[in-house]
Amino acid sequence: MTHTSDTSDAILARMLALHPKIIDLTLDRMWRLLNALENPEKKMPPVIHLAGTNGKGSTQAMIRAGLEGAGKTVHAYTSPHLARFHERIRLAGELIDEAHLTQVLDECWEANERQNITYFEITTCAALLAFSRVQADYTLLEVGLGGRLDATNVIDDPKLCVITPISIDHEQFLGNTLAKIASEKAGIIKRGIPVVVGPQPEEAMEVIEETAARLGAPVIAYGQHWHVYEEHGRLIYQDETGLLDLPLPALPGAHQIQNAGAALAALRHLGCDAEACEAAMRDVFWPARMQRLREGPLVEAAASAELWLDGGHNAAAGQALAAHIAGLPKRETHLICGMLNTKDVSGYLSPLAEVSDSLHAVSIPGEANTLLAEETAEHANAAGLTAHVAESVAKAIATISAQSPEARILICGSLYLAGAVLRENG
């Protein structure tokens, strides 16, 4: 029995102890708890389900901005959170409040009866419970890991599925080839339900198309059914309905053009007009995606240096980030980097060596799976970066800004590091 005065943080801490592993992919425990909760997954507003290796969060944020621009109300579920758990659950446009979060967590704790279940599974049940009780026009569900056996894959009849670009990541759980990983991601495709597919490596696309064909799911694919590109500082999107000439997405980076295309394909399928599509580009906000920090103690410590934050953490994200930096006005650029020990560190850092003057490696505070700063520095040196070890992000900022007052400082390598930075920067 949880105590009525428990905070959401206290209940979440207790939930962490319900399973020895953070990740254990199966749906059996989800079905058991959802049945005990009287199946909230069957009582939610129409679901748009998103999977993919890169761009899920950004694409979801653009779809939400577009739907809200069309006057619709939208639930959204995403992970991980950056500063507070509440960020994962958005009810009809607003982050879930403490009282509501505590209530649904408490109900899930009671219904679970201390049985074995992972943290992500039981908190996903809490999100679905909250979504089932608040009216909205749509529910946006972002896969946590993979797709086929992810805790979010309990929706029998989504309105639409979206698969963003697939690359190698989480090999220990999903397999060590693009085809195996694509097979897991394609596990969200449902019989007869349309699926929007962003740009894919050929190996991944073959698997997605085979899965969709087997299930009779119409495919709305980049390069076949829709096209997107930048021209003269505008975003041009074209499908069989016609051409859209839109502002570039508010999220910086060339890779966001592709994410925008998938979001626009989804919005057009849902019947949204050009005005809603423009809102998707103009009004989107997604933290720690090449986010410029403009106020707070860390910004003050940086003095006249620019301070940026990005949470990308795999090889494809490293390439996208390097391409974006290369397109910025010429300026001395220094990285502050912390990564998890489960990531392809060399694959992430190698492209960044071409566009960075130095790297200060940090350990991610409070994160058991952090790569130690010394190891990150070794990888960085091997990738051709001039690397140093820093005790903390704040000390790295102080060192860099003292030596290069007009520098561009980019904190990068992990969403967990990004979250720690946003908390520290207040």
URJOJO-V865820 format. One record per helix or strand of 3 or more residues. SS is the DSSP state (hx for helix, st for strand). FROM is the first residue (numbers start at 1). LEN is the number of residues. If there is no record, write none. Layout:
ss:SS from:FROM len:LEN
ss:SS from:FROM len:LEN
//
This chain:
ss:hx from:8 len:11
ss:hx from:28 len:9
ss:hx from:40 len:3
ss:st from:47 len:5
ss:hx from:56 len:14
ss:st from:74 len:4
ss:hx from:85 len:4
ss:st from:89 len:3
ss:hx from:98 len:15
ss:hx from:119 len:15
ss:st from:138 len:5
ss:st from:160 len:4
ss:hx from:171 len:4
ss:hx from:178 len:11
ss:st from:195 len:3
ss:hx from:202 len:14
ss:st from:219 len:4
ss:st from:226 len:6
ss:st from:234 len:6
ss:st from:242 len:6
ss:hx from:255 len:15
ss:hx from:274 len:9
ss:st from:291 len:3
ss:hx from:297 len:6
ss:st from:306 len:4
ss:hx from:315 len:13
ss:st from:333 len:5
ss:hx from:345 len:9
ss:st from:358 len:4
ss:hx from:373 len:10
ss:st from:387 len:3
ss:hx from:393 len:11
ss:st from:408 len:5
ss:hx from:415 len:11
//
